[in-house]
Amino acid sequence: MKLIILNLPRNFDEQSLALLFKKLGDIKSCDLVIDKETGISKGFGFVEMAHPHEAENAINQLHGSKLNNNKIRVKEAS
């Protein structure tokens, strides 16, 4: 299941995003969206979890949590 993670801190990197989700299950892929001109995160990314129940657990555990004073949103990507 592919998840979108919104409102990430701008200084967050792809490795940190992957580590956050690896604690909750197997991930297939992790992509942080980066501004091509500045090289800085745009504040959102995508994580694909290997198992749907792990993705649901990640949503339940992380949606509304805080990272560096940012309240992140985690939901299924459409």
C-alpha positions as CSV (number, residue, x, y, z in Angstrom):
1,M,0.0,0.0,0.0
2,K,1.4,3.4,-1.0
3,L,1.1,6.2,1.6
4,I,1.6,9.9,1.3
5,I,3.1,11.8,4.1
6,L,2.3,15.5,4.3
7,N,3.7,18.5,6.3
8,L,7.2,17.0,6.8
9,P,9.9,19.4,8.1
10,R,11.8,20.9,5.2
11,N,15.1,19.7,6.7
12,F,13.9,16.1,6.7
13,D,15.7,13.7,4.4
14,E,14.8,10.5,2.6
15,Q,16.8,8.3,5.0
16,S,15.0,9.7,8.0
17,L,11.7,9.1,6.4
18,A,12.6,5.5,5.6
19,L,13.8,4.9,9.2
20,L,10.6,6.3,10.6
21,F,8.5,3.8,8.6
22,K,10.9,0.8,8.9
23,K,10.1,0.8,12.6
24,L,6.5,-0.1,11.7
25,G,7.1,-2.7,9.0
26,D,8.7,-3.6,5.7
27,I,8.9,-0.8,3.1
28,K,9.2,-1.4,-0.6
29,S,10.1,2.2,-1.5
30,C,10.5,5.6,0.0
31,D,10.6,8.9,-2.0
32,L,10.9,12.4,-0.6
33,V,9.8,15.1,-3.0
34,I,12.7,17.6,-3.6
35,D,12.5,21.0,-5.2
36,K,14.7,20.7,-8.3
37,E,16.0,24.3,-8.1
38,T,16.8,24.5,-4.4
39,G,17.5,20.9,-3.5
40,I,15.3,21.3,-0.4
41,S,12.4,19.0,0.5
42,K,8.9,20.2,-0.5
43,G,7.6,18.9,2.7
44,F,5.9,15.7,1.5
45,G,6.9,12.2,0.4
46,F,5.7,8.7,-0.4
47,V,6.3,5.4,1.3
48,E,5.1,2.1,-0.1
49,M,4.6,-0.5,2.6
50,A,5.0,-4.2,1.8
51,H,1.9,-5.4,3.7
52,P,-1.5,-3.6,3.9
53,H,-1.9,-4.3,7.7
54,E,1.5,-2.6,8.3
55,A,0.5,0.4,6.3
56,E,-2.7,0.7,8.3
57,N,-0.7,0.5,11.5
58,A,1.7,3.2,10.2
59,I,-1.3,5.5,9.5
60,N,-2.7,4.9,13.0
61,Q,0.7,5.4,14.7
62,L,2.0,8.4,12.7
63,H,-1.0,10.4,11.5
64,G,-1.1,13.5,13.7
65,S,2.2,12.9,15.3
66,K,4.8,15.7,15.5
67,L,8.2,15.9,13.8
68,N,10.2,19.0,14.7
69,N,7.1,20.9,15.6
70,N,5.3,19.9,12.4
71,K,2.1,17.9,12.8
72,I,2.4,15.3,10.0
73,R,-0.5,13.7,8.1
74,V,-0.2,10.2,6.8
75,K,-2.9,8.6,4.5
76,E,-3.2,6.2,1.7
77,A,-2.0,7.8,-1.6
78,S,-4.6,7.9,-4.3
